[in-house]
Amino acid sequence: MSLKVAFQMDPIEAFDINADSSFRLAEAAQQRGHELFYYTPDKLAFQEGRITARGWPLTVRREVGNHFTKGDEVEVDLSEFDVVWLRQDPPFDMGYITTTHLLDRLRDTTQVVNDPFWVRNYPEKLLVLDFPELTPPTTIARDLDTIRAFKAKHEDVILKPLYGNGGAGVFRLGTDDRNLASLHELFSGINREPLIVQKFLPDVSNGDKRVILVDGVPVGAINRVPAQGETRSNMHVGGRPEKIGLTARDLEICDAIGPLLREKGQIFVGIDIIGDYLTEINVTSPTGILELERFDGVNVADQVWDAIEKKRA
């Protein structure tokens, strides 16, 4: 089966081919004989009933500093493609949301991965609200008094932007911390979005586990350990990836959320688990497949394409 595949993603020039999951997915597609096309989100358009993009035919190779070749820029009708990948990184702002609305119009002709309707309705920090028995105590609010009440109850908390990513803007506020009002003022001056506040989980010192699911089934995990003196374990801010296995609790969490992910067309998902708690379900642009491949020899990219090809068939 040879497919026409378009990748909507951030500029490929900046990719770290030893860490970027989008590159690995494109590489696996090319190895299967699929035809690649690439465009950035700003090149996506609705034109008199057609969903179009201006971009480039793409060839990738595993050579640092020479990892791609682009053909001549051309405008394409995305309804003529078999698969479109929604792979640009957050922030999950109105620009991101608009791309999901446009790509959703392809549903009768083209498989969009992950399904944009549910990416839009199930962003990372909101989908977990459907599973309160799996998550730490959580409040989402913009009102300072509400957030203060939560902190007074739980004392040691994590405060972060509701639609942030990569560990940006994540703060731990301990029992005696007096910065809550100042941080609330700072965030309120940037945007009108609520904040999310969760009870701090001391188990984060042992790592924040990223479990990867393909079509709702867990295929492996990596552990992300915070750098010395850091609360955040994100690899963007110095977190160290380590080999780790799946526990009985991890599998219990995956069994609980897997059917919903599969039903809603979320083929490639990365969930975050700290200790016994689910903290995020990442559906926008999950990462971690290259680290898992290095640690455990699990070729997640091939498993993802197996799932896509099965659905296309």
Secondary structure as GFF3:
##gff-version 3
##sequence-region A 1 313
A	DSSP	beta_strand	4	8	.	.	.	ID=ss1
A	DSSP	three_ten_helix	12	14	.	.	.	ID=ss2
A	DSSP	alpha_helix	21	31	.	.	.	ID=ss3
A	DSSP	beta_strand	35	39	.	.	.	ID=ss4
A	DSSP	three_ten_helix	41	43	.	.	.	ID=ss5
A	DSSP	beta_strand	44	47	.	.	.	ID=ss6
A	DSSP	beta_strand	50	60	.	.	.	ID=ss7
A	DSSP	beta_strand	68	70	.	.	.	ID=ss8
A	DSSP	beta_strand	74	77	.	.	.	ID=ss9
A	DSSP	three_ten_helix	78	80	.	.	.	ID=ss10
A	DSSP	beta_strand	83	86	.	.	.	ID=ss11
A	DSSP	alpha_helix	94	104	.	.	.	ID=ss12
A	DSSP	beta_strand	111	113	.	.	.	ID=ss13
A	DSSP	alpha_helix	116	121	.	.	.	ID=ss14
A	DSSP	alpha_helix	124	127	.	.	.	ID=ss15
A	DSSP	three_ten_helix	128	130	.	.	.	ID=ss16
A	DSSP	beta_strand	138	141	.	.	.	ID=ss17
A	DSSP	alpha_helix	144	154	.	.	.	ID=ss18
A	DSSP	beta_strand	157	161	.	.	.	ID=ss19
A	DSSP	beta_strand	171	173	.	.	.	ID=ss20
A	DSSP	alpha_helix	180	190	.	.	.	ID=ss21
A	DSSP	beta_strand	195	199	.	.	.	ID=ss22
A	DSSP	three_ten_helix	202	206	.	.	.	ID=ss23
A	DSSP	beta_strand	208	214	.	.	.	ID=ss24
A	DSSP	beta_strand	217	225	.	.	.	ID=ss25
A	DSSP	three_ten_helix	235	237	.	.	.	ID=ss26
A	DSSP	beta_strand	240	243	.	.	.	ID=ss27
A	DSSP	alpha_helix	248	263	.	.	.	ID=ss28
A	DSSP	beta_strand	268	274	.	.	.	ID=ss29
A	DSSP	beta_strand	277	282	.	.	.	ID=ss30
A	DSSP	alpha_helix	289	296	.	.	.	ID=ss31
A	DSSP	alpha_helix	300	312	.	.	.	ID=ss32
###
